[in-house]
Amino acid sequence: MNYTSTRNNRLSVSASFAIANGISAEGGLFVPETIPQTDEAFLASLAPLSYTERARKILPLFLTDYTEEELKAYTAAAYGSRFEGPAPAPVTPLHDNVSVLELWHGPTCAFKDMALQLLPHLLTGAAKRVLQGKESVILVATSGDTGKAALEGFKDVAGTRILVFFPDKGVSPMQKLQMTTQEGNNVGVCAIEGNFDDAQTGVKAIFTDAGVKERLLKNNMCFSSANSINWGRLVPQIVYYFSAYADLLAKGAIMNGDKINFCVPTGNFGNILAGWYARRMGLPVNKLICASNENDVLTEFLTTGRYNRRRPFHTTVSPSMDILISSNLERLIFHLLGNDSDETNRLFAALKENGEYTVSDALLKEIKACFAAGCCNDDETKAAIKETYRAHGYLCDTHTGVAVRVYEAYRAAGDATPSVIVSTASPYKFSKAVLGALTDGNFAAENEFDMVSELETLTGMPAPAPLKSLKGKTPRFTNVCAQSEMEAQVYGLLGIKD
Ligand SMILES: *Cc1c(COP(=O)(O)O)cnc(C)c1O
């Protein structure tokens, strides 16, 4: 199977090429030319399998130029032992025929681990084929969570190096400690004087500098990208939609062929788009319910067909969903337009120039056949966390709280189809907001570790080991540099002398 670009449908490249390059030369996103199909027999065959085994049946449908041995080794390395508990993506009953798919049992306690544990391995396979075996260097500017998830994913993966820059004063104390104590022989971390934009601008300048590129080449290295539009981050996420269905089948909660809903807390549209691919592949999905916080650009788009980014940006208690441009939406639109890159180009040129676009009524009808959408504000999110804990004894984080709230409103409007709410972070990753929600703001702890302890005491639910074990660790990376010194830092961290 080959991949084409959302901005140039005459292009046809391998999965390895798409993953090694990240983004197409003309600025489009790589998408599969055709979408593989599955049937009920395939779903039944998944039910008795482990998560890793399920991944080995789904990934080869898209990654046709990877060998069976490669995918076997990669999935074992990614999902074999780095997740806490019995399964990487367990499904927990919540109430009636509603369950929660927990995607936060990985090393950084959030759903980005599901993809970032596998991507580095996919990248080394791709590099063998299309980068002539050069070492892949990943540069990341982070406002917190993605940087740590990337560090954990690339840690000690042969043939890769990872360097992360974060704004010295722009991340939480917990996030800073997570990054500065990072272990691994191929990792580097450096704080930048300035804010996230300064770090981002610095990374982009280095990434596109011909001189830097040449110097890396002399040392048999080249830049690759791990950002959220890489196909290698989307494809691992398709697996857990199938896995959740297979779990419900195995438990007898549904019959093979029964349709289910998924409600997904959404930011960049990556997670929910993976659900759409699963649906297109034949997974029996009724509706994909897109849940947003006060940044409700997607709610408006999925219900009216108008995407309008010219709106206030809200900082919320679910920060990973504070986004006004959901990049992965471009892939959905391209597919729904029948792989029409000219029309996709026209819409996204309008977004760039005017900050908005509107799709045709016919396209909106297709969107509404697959998607429902809703949004809520911080008070509603906190109320959902409190109520879910009170009524069902289930503790959820702020992002999942948005999904719970939006789902309950959707269900109340009449659709009682069995449903899965996708949970994207451990509640302990957002202890302050979760503790505040449960206690109406009346809690004693003042620093993050104390809040973790207080939340444990209050709920009796243990915090994940990777968060607890940070306490008392000594930072390994203590460099703080100016934006102008970033290039020198890169050479230093890579051990490049000439
Ligand atoms: C990244 C993230 C999201 C949003 O996922 P998208 O794929 O960007 O839609 C939601 N919740 C958490 C905790 C995240 O880290």
The ligand as an SDF file (V2000), in Angstrom:
LIG
                    3D

 15 15  0  0  0  0  0  0  0  0999 V2000
   -2.7220   15.4210   23.1860 C   0  0  0  0  0  0  0  0  0  0  0  0
   -3.8200   15.2060   24.1670 C   0  0  0  0  0  0  0  0  0  0  0  0
   -5.1850   15.3100   23.8080 C   0  0  0  0  0  0  0  0  0  0  0  0
   -5.6340   15.7080   22.4130 C   0  0  0  0  0  0  0  0  0  0  0  0
   -5.4030   14.7040   21.4700 O   0  0  0  0  0  0  0  0  0  0  0  0
   -5.4330   15.0450   19.9090 P   0  0  0  0  0  0  0  0  0  0  0  0
   -4.9180   13.8310   19.2350 O   0  0  0  0  0  0  0  0  0  0  0  0
   -4.4920   16.2200   19.7510 O   0  0  0  0  0  0  0  0  0  0  0  0
   -6.8130   15.3900   19.5530 O   0  0  0  0  0  0  0  0  0  0  0  0
   -6.1420   15.0470   24.7630 C   0  0  0  0  0  0  0  0  0  0  0  0
   -5.8010   14.7410   26.0340 N   0  0  0  0  0  0  0  0  0  0  0  0
   -4.5160   14.6450   26.4230 C   0  0  0  0  0  0  0  0  0  0  0  0
   -4.2050   14.3310   27.8480 C   0  0  0  0  0  0  0  0  0  0  0  0
   -3.4720   14.8620   25.5120 C   0  0  0  0  0  0  0  0  0  0  0  0
   -2.1960   14.7750   25.9100 O   0  0  0  0  0  0  0  0  0  0  0  0
  1  2  1  0
  2  3  1  0
  2 14  2  0
  3  4  1  0
  3 10  2  0
  4  5  1  0
  5  6  1  0
  6  7  2  0
  6  8  1  0
  6  9  1  0
 10 11  1  0
 11 12  2  0
 12 13  1  0
 12 14  1  0
 14 15  1  0
M  END
$$$$
